[in-house]
């Protein structure tokens, strides 16, 4: 099990130093997310400042970008980092795809399957010089002239991770992907009873070994050096859990544990805009089932105990702020426990 850090750099001029610090602390990888800023740009700074940590997106939104655009970005980042880049993709939900990105929405699972397959076809054409001939329902790529071919690189087998929650997307991960970004809103029971069986089913369909598919997750944690910090952390994490629990996409996790009534109440509160009050509906049982709760020095060992044999790469769903005294202590304790 390896420990990674997810960052949200607001200033590209600080991204290189941030990545260097993460590597020097002994962490194994650095992920960026597509939220308020582009997820790829910080990684080119990180690649130039580091030597051995893995660098990846968790996640980049796939569908607003042509696979050709994504293929080129991933190819260049892989070449720059000497094979340390992991391409992490996600579908996003329909409202964001159609209203925020002004892109057509189609069934996400078959579209993502073609997205991954077309990426590999493009990369194969660049690496081997074979004609580009990908024809699918959603994507068609049949033109690649020498002028636009970047040519072969030393590490052409770029890992593709896809974010998944429901069994259909998990089966797709097993069928065609190298790894999966597990959403922070999950339980071990959901992973064992829904996620992993679906991945194995997909791997069997694709003639692949499910054991070779890595699972990565920035997990919800509750931690603090004293009772006040623990209480504040618990409220913040309950607020995050309440937000996701109110969303239909994550209802299967709630249903599996018999939390349907709570899910319905949270959904109603969300519709009424009662965001600041929703955390109070998250019980301590829910909190301890979804999040790992422990003081900073014990936290990484509880994470290992809970996820050993399930997750290949873990991290905390916490901001990485080396200048923050409380958070700095939490990250230092994690780095010591997961010493590279």
C-alpha positions as CSV (number, residue, x, y, z in Angstrom):
1,X,0.0,0.0,0.0
2,X,1.4,3.4,-1.0
3,X,0.5,6.8,0.3
4,X,-0.3,9.7,-2.0
5,X,-1.2,13.4,-1.6
6,X,-4.0,15.2,-3.5
7,X,-3.3,18.9,-4.1
8,X,-5.3,21.8,-5.4
9,X,-2.7,24.4,-6.4
10,X,-4.2,27.8,-6.9
11,X,-0.9,29.3,-8.1
12,X,1.1,27.4,-10.8
13,X,4.2,29.2,-9.7
14,X,4.1,27.2,-6.4
15,X,3.3,23.8,-7.9
16,X,7.0,22.8,-8.4
17,X,8.0,23.5,-4.9
18,X,4.8,21.9,-3.6
19,X,5.7,18.7,-5.5
20,X,9.3,18.8,-4.4
21,X,8.2,19.0,-0.7
22,X,5.8,16.1,-1.1
23,X,8.6,14.0,-2.6
24,X,11.1,15.0,0.1
25,X,8.6,14.1,2.8
26,X,8.6,10.5,1.5
27,X,5.2,10.3,-0.1
28,X,4.8,8.0,-3.1
29,X,2.6,10.1,-5.4
30,X,0.8,13.4,-6.0
31,X,-2.6,13.8,-7.6
32,X,-4.3,16.8,-8.9
33,X,-8.1,17.3,-9.3
34,X,-10.2,19.1,-11.9
35,X,-12.1,21.6,-9.7
36,X,-11.5,25.3,-10.0
37,X,-8.3,24.9,-12.0
38,X,-6.9,22.7,-14.8
39,X,-5.6,19.4,-13.5
40,X,-2.8,18.9,-16.0
41,X,-0.9,22.2,-15.8
42,X,0.5,21.7,-12.2
43,X,1.8,18.3,-13.2
44,X,4.2,19.6,-15.8
45,X,5.7,21.8,-13.0
46,X,5.8,18.8,-10.7
47,X,7.5,16.6,-13.3
48,X,10.3,19.1,-13.7
49,X,10.9,19.3,-9.9
50,X,10.7,15.7,-8.9
51,X,12.5,12.4,-9.7
52,X,10.5,9.4,-8.5
53,X,7.0,10.1,-7.2
54,X,4.0,9.2,-9.4
55,X,2.0,12.1,-10.8
56,X,-1.6,11.8,-11.9
57,X,-5.0,13.3,-12.2
58,X,-7.8,12.4,-9.8
59,X,-9.6,13.2,-11.8
60,X,-9.7,15.0,-15.2
61,X,-13.1,15.2,-16.7
62,X,-13.0,13.1,-19.8
63,X,-16.0,13.9,-22.1
64,X,-15.5,17.7,-22.7
65,X,-12.1,16.8,-24.1
66,X,-11.6,14.9,-27.3
67,X,-9.6,11.7,-26.7
68,X,-7.0,13.1,-29.1
69,X,-6.5,16.2,-26.9
70,X,-6.2,14.0,-23.8
71,X,-3.9,11.6,-25.5
72,X,-1.5,14.4,-26.5
73,X,-1.4,15.8,-22.9
74,X,-0.9,12.4,-21.4
75,X,1.9,11.5,-23.9
76,X,3.8,14.7,-23.2
77,X,3.5,14.4,-19.4
78,X,4.6,10.8,-19.6
79,X,7.6,11.7,-21.6
80,X,8.5,14.6,-19.4
81,X,8.1,12.6,-16.2
82,X,9.9,9.6,-17.6
83,X,7.0,7.2,-17.2
84,X,5.7,8.5,-13.9
85,X,2.3,9.9,-15.1
86,X,-1.1,8.2,-14.4
87,X,-4.1,9.4,-16.4
88,X,-7.1,9.5,-14.1
89,X,-10.4,10.1,-15.8
90,X,-14.0,10.7,-14.6
91,X,-17.4,11.1,-16.3
92,X,-18.9,13.9,-14.1
93,X,-22.7,14.1,-13.9
94,X,-25.0,15.1,-16.7
95,X,-25.8,18.6,-15.4
96,X,-22.1,19.6,-15.4
97,X,-21.4,18.0,-18.8
98,X,-24.3,19.7,-20.5
99,X,-24.5,23.0,-18.6
100,X,-21.0,23.7,-17.3
101,X,-19.0,22.3,-20.2
102,X,-21.8,22.7,-22.9
103,X,-21.0,19.2,-24.2
104,X,-23.5,16.5,-25.3
105,X,-24.4,13.8,-22.8
106,X,-24.6,10.1,-23.8
107,X,-24.6,6.9,-21.8
108,X,-21.4,7.2,-19.8
109,X,-20.2,3.6,-19.6
110,X,-20.1,2.7,-23.3
111,X,-18.7,6.2,-24.0
112,X,-16.0,5.8,-21.4
113,X,-15.1,2.4,-22.9
114,X,-14.6,3.9,-26.3
115,X,-12.7,6.8,-24.7
116,X,-10.2,4.5,-23.1
117,X,-9.9,2.3,-26.2
118,X,-9.4,5.2,-28.5
119,X,-6.7,6.6,-26.3
120,X,-4.8,3.4,-26.6
121,X,-5.3,3.3,-30.3
122,X,-3.9,6.8,-30.7
123,X,-0.9,6.0,-28.5
124,X,-0.2,2.8,-30.4
125,X,-0.2,4.7,-33.7
126,X,2.3,7.2,-32.3
127,X,4.5,4.5,-30.8
128,X,4.5,2.0,-33.7
129,X,3.7,4.2,-36.7
130,X,0.7,1.9,-37.6
131,X,-2.3,3.6,-39.3
132,X,-4.8,5.1,-36.9
133,X,-8.1,3.3,-37.5
134,X,-10.5,3.6,-34.6
135,X,-14.2,3.5,-35.4
136,X,-16.8,3.5,-32.6
137,X,-20.2,4.8,-31.9
138,X,-19.0,7.8,-30.0
139,X,-15.5,8.4,-31.4
140,X,-13.8,8.0,-34.8
141,X,-10.1,8.6,-35.4
142,X,-8.8,7.8,-38.9
143,X,-6.3,10.5,-39.7
144,X,-2.7,10.8,-38.3
145,X,-0.2,12.4,-40.6
146,X,3.6,12.5,-39.7
147,X,3.5,16.2,-39.0
148,X,1.0,15.7,-36.1
149,X,2.6,12.4,-34.8
150,X,4.8,13.2,-31.8
151,X,6.6,9.9,-32.3
152,X,7.6,7.1,-29.9
153,X,8.5,7.6,-26.2
154,X,10.4,5.5,-23.7
155,X,7.4,4.6,-21.6
156,X,4.4,4.3,-23.9
157,X,2.2,2.1,-21.6
158,X,0.4,4.9,-19.8
159,X,-1.8,3.7,-16.9
160,X,-5.4,4.7,-17.1
161,X,-7.5,5.0,-13.9
162,X,-11.2,5.7,-14.1
163,X,-13.4,6.9,-11.3
164,X,-16.3,4.6,-10.5
165,X,-19.1,4.1,-8.0
166,X,-21.8,2.0,-9.5
167,X,-21.3,-1.6,-10.6
168,X,-21.5,-0.9,-14.3
169,X,-18.5,1.5,-14.3
170,X,-16.7,-0.8,-12.0
171,X,-17.1,-3.6,-14.5
172,X,-15.7,-1.3,-17.2
173,X,-12.7,-0.7,-15.0
174,X,-12.1,-4.4,-14.7
175,X,-12.5,-4.9,-18.5
176,X,-10.3,-2.1,-19.9
177,X,-8.5,0.0,-17.2
178,X,-5.3,-0.2,-15.2
179,X,-6.8,1.2,-12.0
180,X,-9.8,2.8,-10.4
181,X,-10.3,6.0,-8.4
182,X,-12.5,4.9,-5.5
183,X,-14.8,7.8,-4.4
184,X,-14.1,9.0,-0.8
185,X,-17.8,8.3,-0.1
186,X,-17.7,4.6,0.3
187,X,-17.6,1.9,3.0
188,X,-15.4,-1.2,3.2
189,X,-18.6,-3.3,2.9
190,X,-19.6,-1.6,-0.3
191,X,-16.2,-2.2,-1.7
192,X,-16.2,-5.9,-0.8
193,X,-19.8,-6.6,-1.8
194,X,-20.3,-4.3,-4.8
195,X,-17.1,-2.8,-6.2
196,X,-14.6,-5.7,-6.1
197,X,-17.0,-8.3,-7.5
198,X,-17.9,-6.0,-10.4
199,X,-14.3,-5.4,-11.2
200,X,-13.6,-9.1,-11.2
201,X,-16.6,-9.7,-13.4
202,X,-15.3,-7.1,-15.9
203,X,-11.8,-8.5,-15.8
204,X,-13.1,-11.9,-16.6
205,X,-15.0,-10.5,-19.6
206,X,-11.9,-8.8,-20.8
207,X,-9.6,-11.8,-20.3
208,X,-7.6,-9.9,-17.7
209,X,-6.3,-10.5,-14.2
210,X,-8.3,-8.5,-11.6
211,X,-5.4,-8.6,-9.2
212,X,-3.4,-6.3,-11.5
213,X,-5.9,-3.5,-11.2
214,X,-5.0,-0.9,-8.7
215,X,-7.5,0.9,-6.5
216,X,-6.7,4.4,-5.2
217,X,-8.7,6.6,-2.8
218,X,-8.4,9.8,-0.8
219,X,-10.3,8.6,2.2
220,X,-12.4,10.6,4.7
221,X,-10.6,10.9,8.0
222,X,-11.4,12.5,11.4
223,X,-8.3,13.4,13.3
224,X,-6.9,16.0,15.7
225,X,-4.3,16.5,18.5
226,X,-7.0,17.1,21.1
227,X,-10.7,16.8,21.7
228,X,-11.5,20.2,20.2
229,X,-9.6,19.5,17.0
230,X,-11.2,16.0,16.8
231,X,-14.7,17.5,17.2
232,X,-14.1,20.2,14.6
233,X,-12.8,17.5,12.2
234,X,-15.8,15.3,12.9
235,X,-18.2,18.1,12.0
236,X,-16.3,19.0,8.8
237,X,-16.3,15.3,7.7
238,X,-19.9,14.9,8.6
239,X,-20.7,17.9,6.4
240,X,-18.8,16.3,3.5
241,X,-20.6,12.9,4.0
242,X,-24.0,14.7,4.2
243,X,-23.4,16.4,0.9
244,X,-22.6,13.2,-1.0
245,X,-25.2,11.2,0.8
246,X,-27.9,13.7,-0.4
247,X,-26.9,13.0,-4.1
248,X,-28.7,10.2,-6.0
249,X,-25.4,9.0,-7.5
250,X,-24.2,7.7,-4.1
251,X,-27.6,6.3,-2.9
252,X,-26.5,2.7,-3.4
253,X,-23.9,3.1,-0.6
254,X,-26.7,4.4,1.7
255,X,-29.1,1.7,0.7
256,X,-26.6,-1.1,1.3
257,X,-26.4,-0.1,4.9
258,X,-30.1,0.6,5.5
259,X,-29.6,4.3,5.7
260,X,-32.4,5.1,3.2
261,X,-34.4,7.3,5.5
262,X,-31.3,9.4,6.2
263,X,-30.6,9.7,2.5
264,X,-34.1,10.9,1.8
265,X,-34.0,13.4,4.6
266,X,-30.6,14.8,3.4
267,X,-31.9,15.0,-0.2
268,X,-34.9,17.0,1.0
269,X,-32.7,19.3,3.1
270,X,-30.4,19.9,0.1
271,X,-33.4,20.9,-2.1
272,X,-34.4,23.4,0.6
273,X,-30.9,24.8,0.8
274,X,-30.3,23.7,4.4
275,X,-26.6,23.0,3.8
276,X,-25.2,24.2,7.1
277,X,-27.6,21.9,9.1
278,X,-27.2,18.7,7.1
279,X,-24.2,17.4,9.0
280,X,-26.4,16.9,12.1
281,X,-28.3,14.1,10.3
282,X,-25.1,12.0,9.9
283,X,-24.9,9.7,12.8
284,X,-21.7,8.7,14.6
285,X,-22.2,5.2,13.3
286,X,-22.2,6.5,9.7
287,X,-19.2,8.6,10.4
288,X,-17.1,5.7,11.8
289,X,-18.2,3.4,9.0
290,X,-17.3,5.8,6.2
291,X,-14.4,7.7,7.7
292,X,-11.3,6.5,9.6
293,X,-11.3,8.2,13.1
294,X,-8.1,8.4,15.1
295,X,-5.4,10.8,16.4
296,X,-2.7,11.7,13.8
297,X,-0.1,9.2,15.1
298,X,-2.6,6.3,15.1
299,X,-4.4,7.3,11.9
300,X,-2.1,5.8,9.2
301,X,-2.0,2.5,11.0
302,X,-5.8,2.4,11.2
303,X,-5.9,3.2,7.5
304,X,-3.6,0.3,6.8
305,X,-5.6,-2.0,9.0
306,X,-8.9,-1.1,7.3
307,X,-7.8,-1.1,3.7
308,X,-5.0,-3.7,3.5
309,X,-5.7,-6.0,0.6
310,X,-8.3,-3.6,-0.9
311,X,-6.6,-0.4,-1.8
312,X,-3.2,-0.1,-3.5
313,X,-2.8,3.6,-3.1
314,X,-4.3,5.7,-0.2
315,X,-4.4,9.3,0.8
316,X,-6.4,11.6,3.1
317,X,-9.3,13.7,2.0
318,X,-7.7,16.7,3.7
319,X,-6.0,19.8,2.3
320,X,-2.3,19.6,2.0
321,X,-1.1,22.7,3.8
322,X,2.5,22.4,5.0
323,X,2.2,25.9,6.6
324,X,-0.8,24.9,8.7
325,X,0.5,23.6,12.1
326,X,-2.3,21.2,12.7
327,X,-2.4,19.7,9.2
328,X,1.4,19.7,9.0
329,X,1.5,17.4,12.0
330,X,-1.1,15.0,10.4
331,X,0.8,14.8,7.1
332,X,4.2,14.3,8.9
333,X,2.7,11.4,10.9
334,X,1.4,9.8,7.7
335,X,4.8,10.2,5.9
336,X,6.5,8.5,8.8
337,X,4.1,5.6,8.9
338,X,4.2,5.1,5.1
339,X,7.9,5.7,4.7
340,X,8.9,5.3,1.1
